[in-house]
Amino acid sequence: MATRSRIGLQLETGSIVSVYHHWDGYPQWLGVTLNKKFNTKENIAELLDGGDISCCDSDSDWERNKVDNHVQYYNDRGEKTEPKLDLNFDDYVNNANSGEEYVYVFTPNSKWECYEISHSYDDDYNIVDTNVIPALIPKDYPQEMAA
């Protein structure tokens, strides 16, 4: 089962450039991985430039063969995805409507922030309310994951 998320880079203007991230979006894995492997504005911009992501640190290819760890982009299998631009944080969380449970923002002060989100919908499945709760990103992976 996927834990869907969105990874964003907040620009100095307050706008957020982001991509969808499908697997293991919870803070204990994705949050720690972002802090460890994607912790500068430059390497985050490069990460996002590839479009939507299945997994940002995958050890398998699309045929599930073991390979060196890499970013597994949907574009690598022929999909056409591009980063999305939201004008502010409220738009960012309100427009996260692909089932994302967490959103991540790399702020202009070079820090990752994580938020758990959930939406309320009307009868036509339009978002009518978004609940946003700050979530803690642990310093390291849980013991059972580190082994």
Salt bridges, closest charged atoms under 4 A:
ASP57 OD1 - LYS37 NZ 2.94
ASP59 OD2 - LYS66 NZ 2.81
GLU79 OE2 - ARG77 NH2 2.75
GLU100 OE2 - ARG6 NE 2.96
ASP140 OD1 - LYS36 NZ 3.43
